[in-house]
């Protein structure tokens, strides 16, 4: 990983703002989720707009030129259009006319899935340098009369630059050490959007059985993380920073506790960003890199769970 970047829309929607729209309160939202505010895209501001700005920031941080990128993998559940992929819009905006660009869709697990996809393609030798982006405008698919969902989500984008490099014969392995992915389609009805091109011909709105999602989350997350530890030989004690999907503070704390990761090693942005789905991990990563908590050589544990259900974990040496 050569660098990272992020973008958040200018408009901030606080819990107090939401309390004027639906039957809720700051106390109710904070107690159940840990969220205090979230960012909302401006009218006309699209997923690809935010993804492009995050990508530019990541390229600047990595100190590489856009023309060195030959692969773009964009994780999103809220693309600009049904097709083409929003990734090709980002590709064009960056002035790149070579290589490949495409979207992946695994909802909140999207960034982990995109990371695994780019990692595999780089290791195959097909590409040399990749942009992996998570970007969402979930504000466009929310039912703003449903207090159980509209208080949870926000908009934003985060990106990382991955470079294919030969590992030295001696010394600590760098980069993506392992990615473990899971899904179970039997849980579709617990978190989904009630529309789509082949079903209703509409975009639809997000629907969620919150208690059911919470009930499964911690067990699924810890299971896939333990699988990542087994694959690499590392343990929770070796992790420098735990960067979970920012869905709910109680899920984050419960997962960390079950894994034996102390609170001081958890990167938390859910209070300021809300749940930004596929964007949440790279947004949190960039936050901790920007304030210099994360340093070169640190071992990072990334994990996420999303609709489907999908879930996954990655161990990364920064």
C-alpha positions in Angstrom: 0.0 0.0 0.0 1.7 3.2 -1.2 -0.9 5.6 0.1 -4.5 6.5 0.9 -6.9 9.3 0.6 -10.5 10.2 1.3 -13.3 12.6 0.6 -16.4 13.7 2.7 -19.2 15.9 1.4 -19.3 19.4 2.9 -22.8 19.1 4.3 -23.0 17.6 7.9 -26.2 16.2 9.1 -26.3 16.0 12.9 -28.6 14.0 15.2 -30.4 17.2 16.1 -31.1 17.8 12.4 -32.6 14.4 12.1 -34.7 14.8 15.3 -36.5 17.6 13.4 -37.4 15.2 10.6 -38.3 12.0 12.3 -39.3 10.8 15.8 -35.8 10.4 17.3 -33.3 12.1 19.5 -29.6 12.6 19.8 -29.6 10.4 23.0 -31.5 7.6 21.3 -29.2 7.5 18.3 -25.9 7.8 20.3 -27.0 5.1 22.8 -27.8 2.6 20.2 -25.2 3.3 17.5 -22.6 5.7 18.7 -23.3 8.0 15.8 -23.4 11.8 16.3 -23.3 13.1 12.8 -22.8 12.1 9.2 -22.0 13.7 5.8 -24.5 14.0 3.0 -23.7 14.5 -0.7 -24.9 17.8 -2.2 -27.5 17.8 -5.0 -25.7 16.7 -8.1 -22.8 15.2 -6.3 -22.3 11.6 -7.4 -20.6 8.5 -6.2 -18.0 8.9 -9.0 -17.4 12.5 -8.1 -16.5 11.5 -4.5 -14.5 8.5 -5.7 -12.5 10.6 -8.0 -11.6 13.1 -5.3 -10.6 10.3 -2.9 -8.5 8.7 -5.6 -6.7 12.0 -6.3 -5.9 12.4 -2.6 -4.6 8.8 -2.5 -2.4 9.4 -5.6 -1.0 12.5 -4.0 -0.3 10.8 -0.7 1.4 7.9 -2.5 3.3 10.4 -4.7 2.5 8.6 -7.9 1.0 9.8 -11.2 -2.4 8.7 -12.3 -0.9 7.4 -15.6 0.9 4.7 -13.5 -2.4 3.2 -12.6 -3.5 0.3 -14.8 -6.3 -1.1 -12.6 -9.3 0.5 -10.8 -11.6 -1.5 -8.6 -14.4 0.5 -7.1 -16.6 -0.9 -4.4 -20.1 0.6 -4.3 -23.8 -0.3 -3.9 -24.8 3.2 -5.1 -23.3 3.7 -8.6 -24.0 6.7 -10.7 -25.9 4.6 -13.3 -27.1 1.0 -13.6 -24.3 0.9 -16.2 -21.5 1.7 -17.0 -19.5 1.0 -13.9 -18.7 4.1 -11.9 -15.1 3.0 -12.0 -14.8 3.9 -15.7 -16.1 7.4 -15.0 -13.4 7.7 -12.4 -10.9 6.3 -14.9 -11.9 9.0 -17.4 -11.9 11.8 -14.8 -8.3 10.9 -13.9 -7.3 10.9 -17.6 -6.4 7.2 -17.7 -7.1 5.5 -21.1 -5.3 2.2 -20.5 -5.8 -0.8 -18.2 -9.1 -1.9 -16.7 -11.7 -0.4 -14.4 -14.8 -2.0 -12.9 -17.1 -2.0 -9.9 -17.7 -4.7 -7.3 -20.8 -4.9 -5.1 -20.8 -6.5 -1.7 -22.5 -3.7 0.2 -20.6 -2.9 3.4 -18.1 -5.6 2.8 -17.3 -4.1 -0.6 -14.0 -2.6 0.2 -12.6 -5.9 1.6 -13.9 -7.7 -1.5 -12.4 -5.0 -3.8 -9.1 -5.3 -1.9 -9.1 -9.1 -2.4 -9.9 -8.7 -6.1 -7.1 -6.2 -6.8 -4.6 -8.2 -4.7 -5.3 -11.3 -6.8 -5.0 -9.5 -10.1 -1.8 -7.8 -9.1 -0.3 -11.1 -7.9 -1.3 -12.8 -11.1 1.0 -10.4 -13.0 -1.9 -9.0 -15.1 -1.5 -5.5 -13.6 1.1 -3.5 -11.8 -0.5 -0.7 -9.8 -4.1 -0.4 -8.7 -6.5 2.1 -7.2 -9.0 0.4 -4.8 -11.9 2.7 -3.9 -14.9 2.5 -1.7 -17.5 5.2 -2.4 -21.2 5.5 -1.5 -24.1 7.9 -1.6 -26.4 6.0 0.6 -28.5 9.2 1.3 -30.1 8.5 -2.1 -31.5 5.1 -1.2 -32.8 5.9 2.4 -36.4 6.2 3.4 -36.2 9.4 5.4 -39.3 8.5 7.3 -37.8 5.3 8.7 -36.0 6.3 11.9 -34.5 2.8 12.2 -32.4 3.3 9.0 -32.1 6.9 8.1 -30.2 7.8 11.2 -27.4 5.2 10.4 -25.9 6.0 7.1 -23.8 8.7 5.5 -21.9 9.5 2.2 -18.2 9.5 1.4 -15.3 7.9 -0.3 -11.9 6.5 0.5 -9.1 5.0 -1.7 -5.8 3.2 -1.5 -3.0 2.8 -4.0 -1.7 -0.8 -4.3 1.7 -1.6 -6.0 3.0 -4.9 -7.1 6.4 -5.4 -5.6 8.7 -8.4 -5.1 9.1 -9.3 -1.4 12.7 -9.4 -0.2 14.0 -12.9 0.7 14.7 -11.7 4.2 12.7 -9.3 6.4 9.1 -8.8 7.3 6.4 -9.4 4.6 4.6 -6.2 3.5 1.3 -5.3 1.9 -1.8 -7.5 1.9 -0.9 -10.7 3.9 -4.3 -12.4 3.5 -8.0 -11.7 2.7 -10.7 -14.0 3.8 -14.2 -13.6 2.3 -17.6 -15.1 3.2 -21.3 -14.8 2.1 -24.6 -16.5 3.0 -27.5 -15.5 0.8 -30.1 -17.0 3.1 -30.0 -13.7 5.1 -30.9 -11.5 2.2 -34.2 -10.3 3.7 -32.5 -8.9 6.8 -30.7 -6.1 4.9 -31.6 -5.2 1.4 -32.9 -2.6 -1.0 -36.5 -3.1 -2.1 -35.9 -2.2 -5.8 -33.7 -2.9 -8.8 -33.7 -3.0 -12.6 -34.9 -6.5 -13.0 -37.4 -6.6 -10.2 -39.2 -3.2 -9.9 -37.5 -1.0 -12.4 -36.8 1.5 -9.6 -33.9 2.3 -7.3 -35.8 1.4 -4.1 -35.1 2.1 -0.5 -32.9 0.4 2.1 -34.7 -2.0 4.4 -33.2 -3.6 7.5 -34.1 -5.9 10.4 -31.7 -4.2 12.8 -31.9 -6.6 15.7 -31.3 -9.6 13.4 -28.3 -7.9 11.8 -26.8 -7.2 15.2 -27.5 -10.7 16.4 -25.3 -12.2 13.6 -22.7 -9.6 13.2 -20.2 -10.2 16.0 -20.1 -14.0 15.5 -19.6 -13.7 11.8 -16.9 -11.0 12.1 -14.9 -12.9 14.7 -15.1 -16.1 12.8 -13.6 -14.7 9.6 -10.9 -12.7 11.6 -9.8 -15.9 13.3 -9.6 -17.5 9.9 -7.2 -14.7 8.8 -5.1 -15.2 11.9 -4.9 -19.0 11.2 -3.8 -18.3 7.6 -0.9 -16.1 8.6 0.1 -17.3 12.1 -0.6 -13.9 13.6 -2.8 -13.4 16.7 -4.8 -10.5 18.1 -1.8 -9.6 20.2 0.2 -8.9 17.0 -2.3 -6.4 15.7 -1.3 -2.7 15.9 -4.6 -1.3 14.7 -8.1 -2.8 14.3 -10.0 -0.9 11.5 -13.5 -2.3 11.4 -16.4 -1.4 9.2 -18.0 1.6 10.9 -21.6 0.4 11.3 -22.4 0.5 14.9 -20.2 1.3 18.0 -21.7 -1.6 19.9 -20.8 -4.1 17.1 -17.3 -2.7 16.9 -16.8 -2.9 20.7 -18.4 -6.4 20.9 -16.2 -7.8 18.1 -13.0 -6.2 19.6 -13.8 -7.7 23.0 -14.4 -11.1 21.6 -11.2 -11.0 19.7 -9.2 -9.7 22.7 -8.3 -6.4 21.0 -8.0 -3.5 23.6 -10.0 -0.3 23.0 -6.8 1.7 22.4 -6.1 -0.2 19.2 -9.5 0.4 17.6 -9.9 3.1 14.9 -13.4 4.6 15.3 -15.0 7.1 13.0 -18.6 6.0 13.2 -19.4 8.9 15.5 -18.5 11.5 12.8 -19.2 9.6 9.6 -22.0 7.2 10.4 -22.2 4.0 8.3 -20.7 4.8 4.9 -20.9 1.2 3.7 -18.1 0.3 1.3 -16.4 3.7 2.1 -16.1 3.2 5.8 -12.9 1.2 6.1 -10.8 3.4 3.8 -12.2 6.5 5.4 -11.2 5.2 8.8 -7.8 4.1 7.5 -7.1 7.5 6.0 -8.2 9.2 9.3 -5.6 7.2 11.3 -2.9 7.6 8.7 -3.5 11.4 8.5 -3.2 11.9 12.3 -0.1 9.6 12.3 -1.5 6.9 14.5 -0.7 4.4 11.8 3.0 4.1 10.9 4.9 2.2 8.2 5.3 -1.4 9.3 2.1 -1.5 11.5 0.0 -4.6 11.2 -3.6 -3.7 10.4 -6.7 -5.8 10.8 -9.6 -4.8 8.5 -13.1 -6.4 8.7 -16.6 -5.8 7.5 -20.0 -7.3 7.2 -22.8 -6.2 4.9 -26.1 -7.1 3.2 -26.3 -10.5 1.6 -24.9 -11.4 4.2 -21.4 -10.8 3.0 -18.4 -10.5 5.3 -14.7 -10.5 5.2 -11.3 -9.7 6.9 -7.9 -8.7 5.7 -4.5 -8.5 7.4 -2.3 -5.8 6.0 1.2 -4.7 6.8 1.2 -0.9 6.2 
